[in-house]
Amino acid sequence: MVEAEQLSFRYPEKQSKVLTDITLQLTAGRTLITGASGSGKSTLFSLLNRLYPENCDGIVTGKLYLFDRSYDTYAAGEVNRRVGTVFQDPDSQFVMQTVEEELIFTLENFAVARDEMMTRVATILAELQLTDYRDRVIHDLSGGEKQQIAVACALIGKPEWLLLDEPLAHLDPETSTRFVQWLDNVAQTVNVVIIEHRPFLWGGFFDREVELVNGRINYDGPFVARPDYTFSPVEVTKGNVFLFHVPQLNKKTFNLASSKLTVAEGDLIAVLGRNGSGKSTWLKSLAREHQEVGLVPQSPAHLFITSDVSRELAYGHNRPIGDIMNRLGLGPFRNDHPLSLSHGQKRRLAIGVMMLSNKRLIAFDEPTAGQDEVSLRALYELMVERIRAGQTVLFVTHDLSFARIANTYYLMHEGYLSGPYDASLWNETELLQAHGLLLEES
Amino acid sequence: MTFQEMNPTIKFMTVTLLMFGLAFMYNPWTPLAVFIGTLILQILFSNVNWKRWGLFMVPFLFTALGTLWTTLVFGKETSGEVMFTLFGNDVTVENVILAATLSLRVLAFTALSLLFTLTTDPKRFVYSLMQQGKLSPKIAYSVFVGFRFFPILKHELMQLYETHALRGVRLETRLDHIRHVPNLIIPLLAGSIRQAERIAFSMEARGFTGEPRATYEVVAITRNDFLLASLLIVLFGVSVWIGI
């Protein structure tokens, strides 16, 4: 499908190249494109379905052929009939309200004859074992279900290739495993290219692998299965113990049972459980009930109220901010708007805010979602630094490899919090399975 | 034959035409006749939830009463026969007619608008605008995406309020919430722009170019559409005649 020779790419406003000297031939089969954040894999992805260079005015040099024709000879939307795409974020790739309307949207774009549409919809849903979803409202589906629908919307156009951009980033381990198995079954006849910084989740799905490092191809050959990144437990020294009580909470669709959380100063706590089991709701309740708890939301940007970094740090108190600002490496950005920072910087600013407001417990909601290993290592360092300083850190996560750093565990299942557990939790197969935490590979 | 089934573009054009015409009628009887006639047509040819209708009507009823009151009390001094005295102001016949005209016009406008809004499915209206009104798919589908954005934006807004409350922003009363809105606009916009860009990419990747495309949902024009449109126009004609 793709033939690239000495392909380079840069954004118009930047001098440095995102992709350099890429020579690559993508052939039939299942290909993995991997690499860290900023390695250029998402840029390469957007060149493959011709969203780039058109939509970013990027500058391409070298040869790039899609289906034996140069990329610039295609009209807008033309190549997309032969390449189906699934994006990372389940919440921002749909246009219509229901699954059926969404599928029809693709068919309308491809000018399929009207009387053929309904049969096509029925056929694809049956093939993908999704018939029950036909009349469902997309907004009400879970993340995993949305990704399946996104695959259906891509495949209904009968593409020759299917591209997926980190489709598992927002899914929990159990849902991820199920999605991979399902895709393995349904994608028998279509060629697949998947961007993924964590190939471990895909088991033996691929037959070829391309690794990018700093915009260059570092490896191109058969797929080598390898273990996930590993994090080792942090040694903690516990201080005084506190008890937090979280009251019962009843919502329309969901009930959170009352729970107790025992917290020692300097402890590192992980809260695990399925998507939708109530972890985030519980965390919000905890923060609402207790002044000493500082919540860092999944997107730290939600926390920011003011329009520059130093004012943000100084908000709501009179303590000096200089020391903490410099320790977190935010000094050079003191006058920048908090929303203009990178994700890592935003997270550090959020932590700075928590440190300055004298919170005893810093609670992170899903800090690992969509993060690559480098970013996780940075998060790890930040957390360790905090517990060494005597604060307690708690985090909610789906990332079982990262969760290993914790010293104490709590599990959430349909609104019920159980725990504390220690690291021996990882040997309790049944308990893990009941909470959707068991990967079949491990 | 109901207003629900009526072609939305034709319905929109007819209703707009009537409103435009009403603006030139300076007597109280025409708007009154249009108001009553619209209600009768709505009862005959549609299946409207009258409780909702009533709720929507309430604010406009107040507007109408307000118009009546202010025109009576603060109306221009006119010569003519004085009908009665209100708070020391002489109210003439001319004053009363003018006040009734204005307030009945408000009511007639509202009845016509509600006839349209309460019997029109927004999705069908956009489809129809695309098919009969030659609206560009680019604009039409922006509207569809907009529909999807509402729940997402609402969710995002709630999250912002929650986290800001946790940071110690005073958000106890409704007034506190309203006062805090200016601080939320930038984060909300930043989030929305990112989302919008992602959706745009996703649409293009699925072959949407804004060029003419196939349509599954055909919103046809039938004989009934013209019948209903003529009924409305006849109603207007009769109302004008009553006014003269």
Interface residues (C-beta under 8 A of the other chain):
Chain A: S46 N49 L51 N55 A75 A76 G77 N80 R81 V83 G84 T85 F87 D89 D91 S92 Q93 F94 V95 M96 Q97 I104 F105 T106 L107 E108 N109 F110 A111 V112 A113 R114 M117 H139 C153 A154 G157 K284 A287 R288 G294 L295 P297 S299 A301 H302 L303 F304 I305 S307 Y315 G316 L339 V353 S357
Chain B: K123 Y141 F144 V145 F147 R148 P151 I152 Q159 L160 E162 T163 H164 A165 L166 R167 G168 V169 N183 I186 P187 A190 G191 Q195 R198 I199 F201 S202 M203 E204 A205 R206 G207 F208 T209 E211 R213 A214 T215 Y216 V218
